[in-house]
Amino acid sequence: MFLMPLISVPVMIQFPCALNVYWLTNNMISLAQSRVLKRKAVKDYLKIPEMTKWKPEDLPATYFHEELKREMATQQKKREKEQARIEREQKEAQAQEHKIRGKLLAHFEEEAK
């Protein structure tokens, strides 16, 4: 972070002079503004409320990773149940087909006699 101005100097040398003046004055004004607005007397005069300090459990994205894992596990269970249902229906269909074939074979054997 502290090296950024040093790194940006060679790049900034190539910029037009007016852009460098704008950048410098804008940064100086921003620094002054932030320093002034951090003072308690200025905050009181401008009626700027204190920053709210949230508890981690009140924040919505605090447990995002855990919720994501839980949701992924739930989705996996749903897929497994669906797959098991499909396999069960296929086995039932095969059993029904096997039963029908057995009956047909029995009828053919009776006719052949």
C-alpha positions as CSV (number, residue, x, y, z in Angstrom):
1,M,0.0,0.0,0.0
2,F,2.8,2.4,0.8
3,L,4.7,1.4,-2.3
4,M,1.8,2.3,-4.6
5,P,2.8,6.0,-5.0
6,L,6.4,5.0,-5.8
7,I,5.2,2.5,-8.4
8,S,2.7,4.9,-9.9
9,V,5.3,7.7,-10.4
10,P,6.9,6.2,-13.6
11,V,3.5,5.7,-15.0
12,M,2.3,9.2,-14.0
13,I,5.3,10.9,-15.7
14,Q,3.8,10.0,-19.1
15,F,0.5,11.6,-18.3
16,P,-0.3,15.2,-19.3
17,C,0.6,17.8,-16.7
18,A,-3.1,18.9,-16.1
19,L,-4.0,15.3,-15.2
20,N,-1.3,15.1,-12.6
21,V,-2.4,18.4,-11.1
22,Y,-6.0,17.2,-11.0
23,W,-4.9,13.9,-9.4
24,L,-2.7,15.6,-6.7
25,T,-5.3,18.2,-5.8
26,N,-8.2,15.7,-5.7
27,N,-6.2,13.4,-3.4
28,M,-5.1,16.3,-1.1
29,I,-8.8,17.5,-0.8
30,S,-9.9,13.9,-0.1
31,L,-7.3,13.4,2.6
32,A,-8.2,16.7,4.3
33,Q,-11.9,15.9,4.1
34,S,-11.4,12.5,5.7
35,R,-9.2,13.9,8.5
36,V,-11.8,16.7,9.3
37,L,-14.8,14.3,9.2
38,K,-13.1,11.9,11.7
39,R,-13.1,14.6,14.4
40,K,-15.8,14.2,17.1
41,A,-16.6,17.9,17.2
42,V,-17.2,18.0,13.4
43,K,-19.4,14.9,13.5
44,D,-21.5,16.4,16.3
45,Y,-21.8,19.8,14.5
46,L,-22.8,18.1,11.2
47,K,-25.1,15.6,13.1
48,I,-23.3,12.6,11.6
49,P,-24.3,9.5,13.6
50,E,-21.8,7.1,14.9
51,M,-21.1,4.1,12.8
52,T,-23.1,1.0,13.6
53,K,-21.0,-1.9,14.8
54,W,-22.7,-5.0,13.7
55,K,-22.3,-8.4,15.5
56,P,-21.1,-11.1,13.1
57,E,-24.2,-13.2,13.7
58,D,-26.4,-10.3,12.6
59,L,-24.7,-10.0,9.2
60,P,-26.3,-11.9,6.3
61,A,-23.1,-13.3,4.7
62,T,-21.3,-14.3,7.9
63,Y,-22.2,-18.0,7.5
64,F,-22.3,-18.0,3.8
65,H,-19.8,-20.9,3.4
66,E,-21.6,-23.1,5.9
67,E,-25.0,-22.3,4.4
68,L,-23.6,-23.1,0.9
69,K,-22.2,-26.5,2.2
70,R,-25.6,-27.3,3.8
71,E,-27.5,-26.4,0.6
72,M,-25.1,-28.5,-1.5
73,A,-25.6,-31.5,0.9
74,T,-29.4,-31.0,0.6
75,Q,-29.3,-30.9,-3.2
76,Q,-27.0,-34.0,-3.2
77,K,-29.6,-35.9,-1.0
78,K,-32.4,-34.9,-3.3
79,R,-30.4,-36.1,-6.4
80,E,-29.7,-39.4,-4.6
81,K,-33.3,-39.9,-3.6
82,E,-34.4,-39.2,-7.2
83,Q,-31.8,-41.6,-8.5
84,A,-32.9,-44.3,-6.0
85,R,-36.6,-43.7,-7.1
86,I,-35.7,-44.1,-10.8
87,E,-33.7,-47.2,-10.1
88,R,-36.5,-48.7,-8.0
89,E,-39.0,-47.9,-10.7
90,Q,-36.8,-49.5,-13.3
91,K,-36.4,-52.7,-11.2
92,E,-40.2,-52.8,-10.7
93,A,-40.7,-52.4,-14.4
94,Q,-38.2,-55.2,-15.1
95,A,-39.9,-57.4,-12.5
96,Q,-43.3,-56.7,-14.1
97,E,-41.9,-57.4,-17.5
98,H,-40.2,-60.6,-16.2
99,K,-43.6,-61.7,-14.7
100,I,-45.4,-61.1,-18.0
101,R,-42.7,-63.0,-20.0
102,G,-43.0,-65.9,-17.5
103,K,-46.8,-66.0,-18.1
104,L,-46.4,-65.8,-21.8
105,L,-43.8,-68.6,-21.8
106,A,-46.1,-70.7,-19.6
107,H,-48.9,-70.2,-22.1
108,F,-46.7,-71.0,-25.1
109,E,-45.6,-74.2,-23.3
110,E,-49.2,-75.2,-22.7
111,E,-50.1,-74.5,-26.3
112,A,-47.1,-76.5,-27.4
113,K,-48.3,-79.6,-25.5
